[in-house]
Amino acid sequence: MSVASPHRRVLVTGGASGIGAAIVRTLADAGFAVDFTYHSSAEAAETLRTELCAAHPDRSFAARALDLADRSALDAFCEAAEESDYYGLVHNAGQSSDALAAMLDQDRAEAAMQVNFFSLTRLAKALVRTMTRARAGRIVAIGSVAALRANVGNAAYAATKGALIAYCRTLAIESAKRGVTVNVIAPGFVDTAMMARYAAYRDGMERQIPAGRFARPEDVAALAAFLMGEGASYITGAVLPVDGGLTAMMGVHRA
C-alpha cells in the first residue's frame, strides 16, 4: 500500500465505531488526514479523534456530528464540505431495515434509503466536482452482499445497497477520465456490535462461510485503504465482496 500525502484528506461517514472506526484508523495509518461523521456515538467519536491526534501529530483529525437522515443538516454539511478539498470519501454509515418482502414498511424503507443511498448521492455531488478539477479522487461506498444474493428479511436493505451499487457504477464511468475512481465494497457478516443479535446462530452461520468465520472490521478497512491509494488508480466501477467466499458458493448444501 502506498503512503498517502499528509495533505490528502478523506471523509468517512459513520466513523466512530465498528467498520467505520477500523477504516478511519487504517486510513490514518496509511498517511491520510481523516474527518469522520457520527450520529449518536459522541463519546466514542471523541475518544477515537483523541487517539488519532496522539498517534499522528503531523496531521489533523475531526469528528463531526451528522444525522444523515436529516436532509437539511446533510445539505448544510455538504455546502461546507465543498470548500474542504477532500481527496476521498468513504460512505460507511448505514441503517438496517429488516422485514419480509410482502410486509415491507415504506416509511422505514425510505428512511433506510435516505441514509444508505441518497446521502451518498448528496455527498458525492458536493465532493466530486473538486476531485474532478484536481483530476484525482477516490470514492468508496460500503455496500453489502445482501445486494448480490437474496436473503430472507432483507428486501428493503438489499434494495438500498443495490441502488448504491448502480449509482456508483454510473458515477465511476462518468468521472473516470477525470482521475476519480468509484468502487463498492460488499462485506458479508462482519464481527461488530450489530451482529450481537445473531449470537445464538453464529456457529451455524460461520459453518456456511467457506472461510469459516465472520470478517473482522479490519478486513474491510484494509480494502478501503487500498482503494484510496495510488495502487488502485486503475480500479473503478468494481463491486468487491469481502465475505470469506460466501457469494462464490452455491447456496444448496449436500448433507
C-alpha angles and dihedrals in degrees: 000000000000119000113248126230110261087232093063111098126198129195119216121189118214092015104150100086146004117009091352094057090048090052092049092051094045093049090049090051088051091058104263128133106232136205116187136186129222134184112201104350099089096148094048090046093053092046090053093046091051091049092052094047090053094046096044109030091165091071140046126239129192134193113204127191111230134159104207089196089064104082094191092052090046092051091051091048092049093049089056092042091057087073095049101080095225114192093197145020127201111190102201104145114108145166127214125228113184123184140116112274093245090051098048114152108217096205092053091043092051091049090053091046090054094052099037101037119006093049088057092052090051093048092046091050089054098045109031095071092062090045093052092048089053089044089227132086146124130217120185122179123195106226128164141244083239086080091054101043127030117247127184111259096014102095098117096037092048090050091056091051092044090054089049091054094049092048094048093050090053094045088049095059092042094054103031096098089054094060097258121130124200121192140163126223112205110199123195120205110341125193100244136124089269089069094055092097089063094053093115091056099039099103092052092045093051091051088061093054113086091220089053098230146064117265120260116234087244090061090063093039093055091058092046090053092048091052089052092054135085092255090069097052092116096046113093137141090026129141108207120191118213096190111119091254096307098133092043092061129084111248097227114084127201113231 
